[in-house]
Amino acid sequence: MLLPFLFGAAVLIIVPGGITLSLAFAQYDGLAPPRWVGLHNFRSLFVDPLTFIAISNTSLFVALTVPLRVLAALVLALLLHRPARGVGIYRAAVYLPTIIPGVAYALIWLWVLNPVSGPLNLVLAALGMPTPAWLAESRTALPALVAAGLFQLGESFVVLLAGLHAIPRDYYQAALIDGADRRQILRTITLPLLAPWLMLVVMRELIVSVQSSFTPALLMTGGGPYYATLFLPQLIYETAFDRFRFGDAAALTLITLLGLGLGLLLLHRAAGGWGYADET
């Protein structure tokens, strides 16, 4: 029963991963055969200022996006987890942006953030507020991409909904009998029992935020202005398919994966485990 999955994992993950690992230590332009160069690709990357710009921008994007997306998904899950009239429509509305293709979603936000005819600036102008050129100014371009990504949180929302439904109702009934208010119930029952689900969501968002930065940055800003939105996935793409430096791109991919792995490890250590009360 697992053979189809294992075959797909081998073809789509293991084989490409092995090729990337080998190319990271080779010089390859897609025409001549690969030539082993050892750590030369890594040394050349760390003397390129674009590498440090992309790492800095990606780190800032992740640091802003992950907490906001997790917090928004948690608040929406808490608001919509109870059965009520019309709650299914609201849940579908929360999930809807997640199923929009990345290219279409980026083009929608390109229209929303248009400084002349975009609805956001039209509303701000009607309120007498400043109307910046969101994607044309280096100080607003990255926050604009962060804001655009906050609406595609349907998967984290569904995971947290499942976590809330997995909490036994008896705990809440006992707390109400003891005179606990909603804030105390949230702090002492809901959040502690939801901790493993929150840990899963945070780790997922950490990975997805790096990956999902590629499409909006490429289509909405092209990495600009002045490299303000140049992220690691876009730099990898441009290094490989614009400059035909596949070895450097593979090395940069390994650096990105190692950075993600280190971030996940630090998160696990900071949280003290996976969030289970009986974890040792």
Secondary structure, DSSP 8 states (H G I E B T S, - for coil): --HHHHHHHIIIIIHHHHHHHHHTTEE--SSS--EE-TTHHHHHHTT-HHHHHHHHHHHHHHHHHHHHHHHHHHHHHHHHSS--TTHHHHHHHHHGGGGS-HHHHHHHHHHHT-TTT-HHHHHHHHTT-----TTTSHHHHHHHHHHHHTT--HHHHHHHHHHHHHS-HHHHHHHHHTT--HHHHIIIIIHHHHHHHHHHHHHHHHHHHHHHTHHHIIIIITT-STTTT--HHHHHHHHHHTS--HHHHHHHHHHHHHHHHHHHHHHHHHHTSSS-TT--
